[in-house]
Amino acid sequence: MSAAINGHGRVFPQARCTVVKGQAIFDRDGRELWRCDAAYAEVHFELERIEASRGSTGEGA
């Protein structure tokens, strides 16, 4: 299903999506654009999982 056809063109594909407690939060340039249920996002968007690497918080050595 096309994100643009469903009116999501301004959100996808340039936005970052973070899933927290069942909510998919789309943001770009530090500004929240939209949020929806994570199950809805999984069905309507092509999402790629990106794992945060250890030490990415700047802590440690």
Secondary structure per residue as TSV (DSSP state, phi and psi in degrees):
chain	resnum	aa	ss	phi	psi
A	1	M	-	360.0	134.6
A	2	S	-	-80.3	129.6
A	3	A	T	-62.7	-38.3
A	4	A	T	-64.6	-41.1
A	5	I	T	-61.3	-34.2
A	6	N	T	-86.4	7.8
A	7	G	T	84.5	14.7
A	8	H	-	-98.6	10.3
A	9	G	T	-55.6	-36.5
A	10	R	T	-76.6	-14.2
A	11	V	T	-96.3	-47.1
A	12	F	T	-108.3	141.5
A	13	P	T	-102.4	-1.3
A	14	Q	T	-76.6	-10.9
A	15	A	S	-85.1	154.8
A	16	R	E	-92.7	141.1
A	17	C	E	-118.1	126.7
A	18	T	E	-120.3	130.2
A	19	V	E	-103.3	123.5
A	20	V	E	-136.1	121.1
A	21	K	T	50.3	44.8
A	22	G	T	82.5	1.2
A	23	Q	E	-109.5	132.4
A	24	A	E	-95.4	121.3
A	25	I	E	-113.0	119.3
A	26	F	E	-100.0	127.1
A	27	D	E	-138.0	158.7
A	28	R	E	-147.6	133.3
A	29	D	T	54.7	37.8
A	30	G	T	76.2	7.8
A	31	R	E	-117.8	126.5
A	32	E	E	-68.6	129.6
A	33	L	E	-99.3	-38.7
A	34	W	E	-168.1	156.9
A	35	R	E	-143.7	151.3
A	36	C	E	-154.7	175.7
A	37	D	E	-64.0	138.2
A	38	A	H	-59.6	-35.7
A	39	A	H	-65.3	-38.3
A	40	Y	H	-63.9	-45.3
A	41	A	H	-61.9	-39.8
A	42	E	H	-62.6	-36.3
A	43	V	H	-79.3	-36.7
A	44	H	H	-99.3	-8.5
A	45	F	S	-130.2	151.9
A	46	E	-	-90.2	101.2
A	47	L	-	-103.6	142.7
A	48	E	-	-116.2	132.7
A	49	R	-	-78.6	128.9
A	50	I	-	-122.4	115.4
A	51	E	-	-81.0	135.2
A	52	A	-	-74.4	131.6
A	53	S	-	-80.1	150.7
A	54	R	T	-64.4	139.7
A	55	G	T	86.6	0.7
A	56	S	T	-73.8	-9.2
A	57	T	T	-83.0	-5.9
A	58	G	S	89.5	1.3
A	59	E	-	-84.5	160.7
A	60	G	-	98.6	-162.7
A	61	A	-	-28.5	360.0
